[in-house]
Amino acid sequence: MRLSFHLNTPVLVTKIDTAIGKAGEPGTLAASLNAIKEQARPKPVIVRVENSVSADDEEKAADQAVKVIGPHRQKKDRTASAAVGAG
């Protein structure tokens, strides 16, 4: 199976409907793109990350957040998403 969004590779999306079709059913990408499409018409950059392997839902969510947003760092060295209150 050929993946449209390779791991850790940024992809500029200029046609969100096409990206939704390529996102597939498993995972959160298709639902996230649909939610974005309902509110705006951006040109997002998608970076696919590995799924969490934890069996515990809380640990899985925390692991996925670190993969998407990045680890918590000291205040002087925060990620961009942390700087705007997302992480």
N, C-alpha and C positions, 0 to 999 in steps of 0.2 A: 504494500500500500504506500503510495506517495503522499507525504504530508505537505500541505500547503504552507504551514507555518512551522519552520524548523526550530528546534530548541535554541534558545539564547541568541536568536538572529532577528534583529529589528526589520519589520516590514511596513513600509508606508502604504496605507490603505487609501486609495482615491475613490473607490466605489464600494461603499459600505454594504450594499445589498449583495454584491459578489462575495465579499469577505464573510458575510453571514452564511451564505451557502457553502463556502469552503471550510467554515469553522466546525461543522459536524455536530453531532448530538452529544457525545461525552464531553464533560468539562463545562466551564462557565463562559467561554468566549462568545458563543452565539447569543446567549441570553444577554450578556453584557453589551454586545454590539446593538442588539435590538433596543435595549433601554437607552443607549446613547442616541440612536437614530430617532427615537421618539421625541427627544429633547432638542437636538441640534443636528447640524450637518457638517461635522468636523472631518478632518483627514487625520485619523489617529495613526500612531505608530504602534504596531502590535509586536510584543516579544513573548513568545511562548516559553513557559517554564515547566519544569518537571512536576508531576503530581506528587503530593505527599504520600508516603507509604504507611503513615501511622494509622492504627486501627481506632484510636480515640479521636472523636470529633473535634474536641477542643485543641488537642495537640496538632491535628491535621490542619485546622484553621490557622493556628499560630505559625506552623511550618510554611504554609502557603503564603501567608502575609510576608514572612521574611524573604521568601523567594521573589515575590512581586515587588515589595516596597524596599527591602533591604534591611539589614540588621540595625538594631538600636545602637547609636554611637554617642559619644560624649557630645554635649551641647555645642561645643566649638567645631565639631566635625560632623554635623548632621547631614543626612541625605536631603535632597531637594524636597521629597515628599514629606519628610519629617518637619522641615522648615515651614511648610504651609499647614501643618497640623494633621497630616494624613498618616503619620507613622510615629 
